[in-house]
């Protein structure tokens, strides 16, 4: 075969054929002669690029995971090193050695039991397979021959990263985003339409490549029901939806299929808790399983927590006990409006009647139901009897809302003002929580409820005049 080829093509091309042949032999390696009449750049032109670590091309279009099909042999540089200096050398060459999942950087030398072979990253070695000056200086310190050889390395499914596996399987040019939210042992994915034919394979790859993940699920509809949880399907692994997770050093347990939980809100939960001081009062209108209520109670605040979903309420009680704050939180299973008009109104009336200038505790109302919470603000119109004595200690509302407006802060403020029936200009702040989807933001508007909104009777000069005239 090679004799026939040599009569028709140049010698370097014959050499390429030889390289391609021997590359099929796993473990085969040979010494690279750097001063030869050919250049290694010709040989490595299609090797030392980003495709070097791509799985076998035949996996393209696979929908049922076949791990064996990912096997592939590639050519990598190796360095022969005496075994007694291996550990010191690896520390010095840590940025040059080959780093792949599940792959040993050092292997036995089949021809010399006193030596080891160190696998090097082809992307960190020059086209001529020669080490840089700094690396050669390191080798000189250890009296190591800088001569680099080539080695046929067999890569398997275990040696490829998640993105590499999915990029090889999905159609070329399509998004292969492999991101997911982890909730305990569950990986929560939000797959796009073009990924759905490969959903079970993607789910299994996520499990394989992430220790501790034993179940992967995909959301199959938006959160639009009364209880805020969404439908999902199990893509791979066990169908166990009861999970345990930690957020801001607090443990939560719940049935992920029956309650609302979003790990991406961890920073926002912490931000609100930072506002609170021991002795403050927190009313959590849509409490879920307790990510605002429990850390507030841990901070020695007085907490009133409510959720309409019976499952959320059940796990809220469970998490209160789990975190030993069940004696510090009053929990309710009510509609949000009923909770505001009942327990919240009763406690606010009590707290505001006791407030004096010397009292420093503050009152906070958290309303985390972005799809609807802003519509609940009309409850506060003439909410309390009596008249305000000190505007400094009026309750502060933290209300969440989605916005698709070009100016989401302005949009949320204007909608809040419409439901309150007053202007909040100069009396509120808006905070971008996160980007939910293209052109859709989650916002938090915080403000003290204006006295003219909260109280039925106003302690103003105009009110006194009217009273005297009567």
C-alpha positions, 0 to 999 in steps of 0.5 A: 500500500505505502510502496504504491502511494510513494510512487505517486505522491511526495515523501511528506505525504507518505509520512502523513499516511504512515502517521495516520496508520500508526495513530490507530495503534493505541499506546504506540509512540515514537521519538520526534527528530526535531532537525529532520528535513520535514516540519511537524507543522505539516503533520500536526496541522489538523491535530493540535486544534480544538477538534483534538478533543472531540469524540468520534464523529459517528456519535452525531445524531445519537439520541440513546446514549452509547458510551462505547461509541465515543472511543477515539485515539489521538496523538499527544506529546509525552516526556520520559522522566525518572520516577523519583522526580515525577512529583516535583516535576509535575508541580513545575509543569502543571500548566503544560501537562494534559488535563482531561477528566478521568485521565492519568497524566503519568503512565508506566513506560513499557520499556523502562520500569524505572521511568514514567511517561508524562502526557503533555497538552498538544495545545501547550507544545509548539508545532515542532513538538519542542518545549518552551525555554522556561520548560526546558530550563525546568527539565535541566534542573532535574537532569531530564532529556528535553526530547519529546515523543509522540504517544497514541492515547485512547480517549473514552466517554469518561475523558470528555467533558459535558459540552464536548459530548453534547457538541458532538451529538447535537446537529452542528451549529446548534446551541449545546448549552449544558447549564442546569440548576442543582437542587440537592441530587436533582439537576433541573434543566430548561431545554430548548425545542431543538434539544428535545429530541436528545433530552434523555441523552442530555439528562443522562450525560448530566448525571454521568458528569456531575457526582451526586446528581442522580436525577435530571428533570426538564420543565415542560410548562411555565409557572402559571397555576395557583400554587406556583409549581411547574410540571416536569418530566424525569429525563434520566435517573431515579424519579425521587423528587424529595430533595435536600439542599443548602442555601446561605448556610441553611438546610431545606427539604421539600418535594421539588415537584410540588413546591416552588424553589429557585436556587438562582434567588439565593443572592436576593434572599441574602440581600433582603435578610441583610436589611433586618436586625434582631427584633425586627418584624418580617411578614412573608406573604408568599413564603414558599418553603421558607428561604426568607422566613427561616434565615430571618428567624435565625437572625432573631426577628419576629416572623409571620410566614404564609403560603397558599400551597398546602405542600409548601406550607407542609414543607415550611413547617418541616423546615422550621423544625429542621432548622430549630426555629419552629418556636420563632415563626408563626406559619399560615396556610392562607390566600395572600389577601386574607393573610394581609387583611387578617394576621398582618393587619392585626400585628401591624396595628399592635406594633404601630401603637407601641412604636415610639421614637426610642424604639428602633425595630422596623417592619418589613413585608416581603411579597415574592410572587413576581407574576401577581404580587404587585396587584396585591398592593391595593390591599394597603389603601386605607389599611389601618384605622387611626392616624400616623404618629411617626412616618419614620417607622412605617412598614417597608414593602419589598414587592417583586414583579416581572417586566418586559418594558424597555425601562423595567424600573420605571414600569414597575414603579408606575404599576405599583403607584397605580395599585397604591393610588399615590406617587412613589417618586423619591420614596422608593428604590428598584433593584434588578434581581435577575434576567428571567428570559430575553427582554424579561427582568425580575425586579424588586421595588422597595418602599415605605407604605405612604401614610396617606395610603396606609391610614384611613384618618390623616393627621394633617393641618387640612384635616384639623381645619375640617374637624374644627369647622364641623 
